[in-house]
Amino acid sequence: MAELNLTAQWFPHLDLDSLWAATQETLYMTALSGVATFVLGIVLGLALFLTAKGGLFHNRVVYSVISVLVNVFRSIPFIILIVLLIPFTKTIVGTILGADAALPALIVGAAPFYARLVEMALREVDKGVIEATRSMGARLSTLIFRVLLPESSPALVSGITVTLIALVSYSAMAGVIGAGGLGNLAYLEGFQRNHNDVTLVATVTILIIVFIIQFCGDVVTSLLDKR
């Protein structure tokens, strides 16, 4: 009872059920877009690495096309990207409001960013190991799943950690225009109604999520790093 009274005293406008619901929406958007970003980023990063100059399948045209697309989409400010993707989002989701409606923009905004991190991670793999694997007649799938990805796994995990943190920020921005989550709670219930306590708690909750993601990412990276 004392804790409830203290909460009511310091955070008079805060509704714990709304906070929990908003937190769940933020975690939902981050998790689903994070999985899709990881998969697409790996695919795009591999394509960039393999078709780059000196790569196994050097192709200047393919590399240039993918590189331009990646650079364009990772350079567009996220809030503008959401607006640009409204017709696309409405077509595939059926609405432009809610957590599901934010997913296309989150994925399109984050996947190119992670793809560049994947490309840089793959470039750090020892070329001697790659050449030795190729000289033994290994298939491309073997090279990718037995050499490239395992050898670059610490950097890949570090990269997805940074990307997930960016996705949390993106989801907060998406919340401002109706995607739900903690950003929506902070803006609608906090800022617009001048409830500073709600804005503060929503912000602190976002920071806690970011700290947890960073901590987990650091732990996994250290476990994978063989150096």
Legacy VTK file of the C-alpha trace (Angstrom):
# vtk DataFile Version 3.0
C-alpha trace
ASCII
DATASET POLYDATA
POINTS 227 float
0.000 0.000 0.000
2.847 2.348 0.832
4.423 1.700 -2.572
1.145 2.530 -4.306
0.845 5.751 -2.340
4.434 6.666 -3.203
3.756 5.980 -6.893
0.621 8.112 -6.783
2.528 10.896 -5.068
5.524 11.054 -7.407
3.828 9.881 -10.616
0.218 11.045 -10.307
-0.591 10.708 -14.020
1.088 7.354 -14.612
-1.082 4.359 -15.378
0.931 1.174 -14.840
-1.274 -0.869 -17.161
-0.706 1.631 -19.969
3.032 1.630 -19.254
3.186 -2.165 -19.394
1.138 -2.275 -22.606
3.382 0.351 -24.214
6.499 -1.538 -23.112
5.155 -4.743 -24.650
4.471 -2.932 -27.923
7.998 -1.518 -27.992
9.500 -4.957 -27.292
7.241 -6.487 -29.962
8.298 -3.972 -32.621
11.971 -4.263 -31.697
11.980 -8.074 -31.599
10.140 -8.722 -34.868
11.924 -6.018 -36.832
15.209 -7.139 -35.243
14.807 -10.715 -36.490
13.873 -9.554 -39.998
16.714 -7.021 -39.990
19.206 -9.683 -38.926
18.200 -12.026 -41.764
17.990 -9.340 -44.463
21.152 -7.663 -43.234
23.088 -10.931 -43.414
21.823 -11.581 -46.946
22.596 -8.061 -48.172
25.942 -7.978 -46.385
26.972 -11.299 -47.931
25.886 -10.070 -51.352
27.977 -6.929 -50.945
30.999 -8.880 -49.703
30.876 -11.560 -52.389
30.317 -9.193 -55.329
32.781 -6.510 -54.209
36.146 -6.024 -55.888
38.279 -9.001 -54.953
35.233 -11.008 -53.843
34.454 -14.555 -54.901
31.808 -13.370 -57.374
33.108 -9.943 -58.270
30.391 -8.145 -60.206
30.666 -4.393 -60.402
27.086 -3.862 -61.604
25.450 -6.010 -58.924
27.629 -4.539 -56.195
26.913 -0.981 -57.345
23.145 -1.530 -57.444
23.005 -3.110 -53.988
25.419 -0.547 -52.575
23.384 2.394 -53.878
20.128 0.974 -52.502
21.727 0.318 -49.127
23.240 3.809 -48.983
19.989 5.485 -49.988
17.743 3.751 -47.483
20.153 4.002 -44.568
20.622 7.724 -45.261
16.939 8.708 -45.200
15.913 10.098 -41.782
13.609 7.544 -40.187
10.697 9.889 -39.598
10.717 10.768 -43.317
11.058 7.107 -44.272
7.885 6.291 -42.351
5.980 8.902 -44.339
7.436 7.724 -47.655
6.425 4.138 -46.907
2.833 4.923 -45.902
1.326 3.671 -49.227
3.461 0.506 -49.070
2.608 -0.058 -45.414
-1.117 0.414 -46.005
-0.978 -2.062 -48.896
0.687 -4.909 -47.011
-0.600 -4.271 -43.474
-3.945 -2.644 -44.200
-3.428 0.246 -41.801
-0.889 2.916 -40.942
-1.594 2.823 -37.199
-0.421 0.366 -34.570
2.706 -1.657 -33.900
2.336 -3.857 -36.996
2.191 -0.788 -39.236
5.594 0.329 -37.950
7.346 -2.918 -38.890
7.913 -2.241 -42.633
9.561 1.118 -41.961
11.612 -0.310 -39.078
12.917 -3.143 -41.244
13.582 -0.997 -44.309
15.350 1.577 -42.159
17.510 -0.845 -40.157
18.364 -3.668 -42.599
20.605 -1.524 -44.866
22.380 -0.139 -41.804
23.084 -3.637 -40.511
24.066 -4.831 -43.997
27.012 -2.424 -43.985
28.073 -3.674 -40.580
27.883 -7.250 -41.882
29.996 -6.349 -44.909
32.649 -4.764 -42.691
32.612 -7.775 -40.366
33.110 -10.195 -43.258
36.036 -8.158 -44.556
37.814 -8.760 -41.259
37.804 -12.541 -41.773
41.305 -13.898 -42.415
41.715 -14.192 -46.183
44.067 -17.133 -45.657
41.247 -19.121 -44.064
38.952 -18.284 -46.965
41.543 -19.294 -49.565
42.310 -22.530 -47.703
38.616 -23.420 -47.657
38.263 -22.648 -51.355
41.359 -24.691 -52.238
39.743 -27.731 -50.642
36.847 -27.438 -53.063
34.301 -26.331 -50.468
30.875 -25.298 -51.695
29.642 -21.735 -51.320
27.216 -22.817 -48.597
30.084 -24.417 -46.681
32.198 -21.287 -47.048
29.381 -19.098 -45.784
28.077 -21.204 -42.903
31.324 -22.862 -41.795
33.824 -20.039 -42.331
32.494 -16.539 -43.025
29.648 -16.356 -40.521
31.353 -18.248 -37.656
34.610 -16.316 -38.032
32.822 -12.983 -38.072
30.224 -13.889 -35.410
31.573 -11.543 -32.665
31.366 -8.556 -35.010
27.957 -9.696 -36.292
26.565 -9.881 -32.761
28.097 -6.529 -31.894
26.532 -5.073 -35.031
23.057 -6.451 -34.351
23.311 -5.111 -30.796
23.907 -1.605 -32.131
21.100 -2.105 -34.660
18.614 -3.289 -32.012
19.352 -0.195 -29.961
18.708 1.914 -33.066
15.434 0.022 -33.568
14.331 0.941 -30.055
14.909 4.591 -30.962
13.141 4.130 -34.296
10.145 2.538 -32.574
9.926 5.550 -30.253
9.851 7.875 -33.266
7.234 5.682 -34.934
5.140 5.927 -31.787
4.866 9.679 -32.250
2.820 9.151 -35.418
0.599 6.412 -34.051
2.610 3.208 -33.946
2.091 2.722 -30.234
4.792 1.789 -27.760
6.692 3.918 -25.288
7.250 6.698 -27.787
3.508 7.024 -28.254
2.969 7.018 -24.489
5.648 9.658 -23.916
4.279 11.912 -26.661
0.507 11.590 -26.316
0.114 10.957 -22.598
3.215 12.838 -21.516
4.164 15.722 -23.767
0.790 16.705 -25.230
-0.974 16.574 -21.871
1.959 18.162 -20.044
2.354 15.096 -17.822
6.081 15.224 -17.250
6.011 12.215 -14.946
4.699 10.003 -17.756
7.355 11.289 -20.161
10.072 10.658 -17.563
8.994 7.093 -16.801
8.614 6.222 -20.497
12.092 7.591 -21.184
13.641 5.699 -18.281
11.932 2.500 -19.451
13.420 2.948 -22.926
16.850 3.474 -21.360
16.467 0.286 -19.319
15.601 -1.679 -22.479
18.650 -0.226 -24.235
20.942 -1.082 -21.309
19.646 -4.664 -21.233
20.191 -5.087 -24.979
23.711 -3.675 -24.712
24.570 -5.877 -21.748
23.304 -9.051 -23.439
25.088 -8.136 -26.661
28.379 -7.532 -24.846
28.117 -10.858 -23.019
27.412 -12.846 -26.191
30.158 -11.021 -28.099
32.724 -11.791 -25.390
31.703 -15.468 -25.400
32.100 -15.709 -29.175
35.357 -13.766 -29.365
38.194 -16.314 -29.461
40.980 -13.768 -29.347
LINES 1 228
227 0 1 2 3 4 5 6 7 8 9 10 11 12 13 14 15 16 17 18 19 20 21 22 23 24 25 26 27 28 29 30 31 32 33 34 35 36 37 38 39 40 41 42 43 44 45 46 47 48 49 50 51 52 53 54 55 56 57 58 59 60 61 62 63 64 65 66 67 68 69 70 71 72 73 74 75 76 77 78 79 80 81 82 83 84 85 86 87 88 89 90 91 92 93 94 95 96 97 98 99 100 101 102 103 104 105 106 107 108 109 110 111 112 113 114 115 116 117 118 119 120 121 122 123 124 125 126 127 128 129 130 131 132 133 134 135 136 137 138 139 140 141 142 143 144 145 146 147 148 149 150 151 152 153 154 155 156 157 158 159 160 161 162 163 164 165 166 167 168 169 170 171 172 173 174 175 176 177 178 179 180 181 182 183 184 185 186 187 188 189 190 191 192 193 194 195 196 197 198 199 200 201 202 203 204 205 206 207 208 209 210 211 212 213 214 215 216 217 218 219 220 221 222 223 224 225 226
